[in-house]
Amino acid sequence: MIGPDGRETYRVVWPRGAKAVQATDVAPRLEEEIARRFPGVRFVRYDTFGSTHGRDEQRVLAELPGKLRELKVDAVISGMAC
């Protein structure tokens, strides 16, 4: 498309490439160490919420506050294993 300044421009809808790797379970040592330090802690796994870095991330993030309240979650550990 030609913009108002006469230059050719392109619309970018989603800059992410095709998915190359499937998500895997969190390293067990993380949960083990947290459970050791905080006896009685209850874990709510990531798959309860969905991926905050995937195709449905906008929906997942929009629904997150309600799900955290519903499940009575006090803390969240979120990361990207790059």
C-alpha positions in Angstrom: 0.0 0.0 0.0 1.2 3.5 -0.7 1.1 5.8 2.3 0.2 9.5 2.3 3.9 10.4 2.1 4.2 8.4 -1.2 6.2 5.6 0.4 5.3 1.9 0.2 4.2 0.5 3.6 3.1 -2.9 4.8 0.8 -3.8 7.6 2.1 -6.2 10.2 -0.5 -8.3 11.9 1.7 -10.6 14.1 5.4 -10.5 14.0 5.9 -14.0 15.4 7.1 -16.9 13.3 5.7 -20.4 13.3 5.8 -22.4 16.6 9.0 -24.5 16.6 9.0 -26.1 20.1 6.3 -27.4 22.3 6.1 -26.2 25.9 7.4 -28.7 28.5 6.8 -29.1 32.2 8.7 -26.9 34.7 11.9 -28.3 36.1 10.8 -30.3 39.2 13.7 -28.8 41.3 11.9 -25.4 41.3 8.7 -26.8 42.9 10.7 -29.0 45.2 12.8 -26.0 46.5 9.8 -23.8 47.0 7.9 -26.6 48.8 10.9 -27.1 51.1 11.1 -23.4 51.9 7.3 -22.9 52.3 5.7 -26.1 53.8 2.0 -26.4 52.9 2.4 -24.4 49.7 -0.1 -25.3 46.9 0.9 -25.2 43.3 -1.4 -24.2 40.5 0.2 -25.4 37.3 0.6 -23.2 34.2 -1.7 -25.3 32.1 -4.6 -24.3 34.4 -4.3 -20.8 32.9 -2.9 -21.3 29.4 0.3 -19.8 27.9 1.0 -16.1 28.4 3.4 -16.3 25.5 1.3 -18.2 22.9 -1.3 -17.8 20.3 -4.0 -17.0 22.8 -1.9 -14.8 25.1 -4.3 -11.8 24.9 -7.3 -13.9 26.0 -5.2 -15.7 28.7 -4.0 -12.4 30.2 -7.4 -10.8 30.1 -8.8 -13.8 32.0 -5.9 -14.1 34.4 -7.0 -11.8 37.2 -10.4 -13.5 37.6 -8.8 -17.0 37.6 -6.3 -15.9 40.2 -9.1 -14.7 42.4 -11.2 -17.8 41.8 -8.3 -20.1 42.7 -7.2 -17.9 45.7 -3.7 -17.6 44.3 -1.4 -15.4 46.5 1.7 -15.3 44.2 2.7 -16.0 40.6 6.0 -17.1 39.2 6.1 -16.5 35.4 9.0 -16.6 33.1 10.1 -17.3 29.6 12.7 -20.1 29.3 14.8 -18.7 26.4 
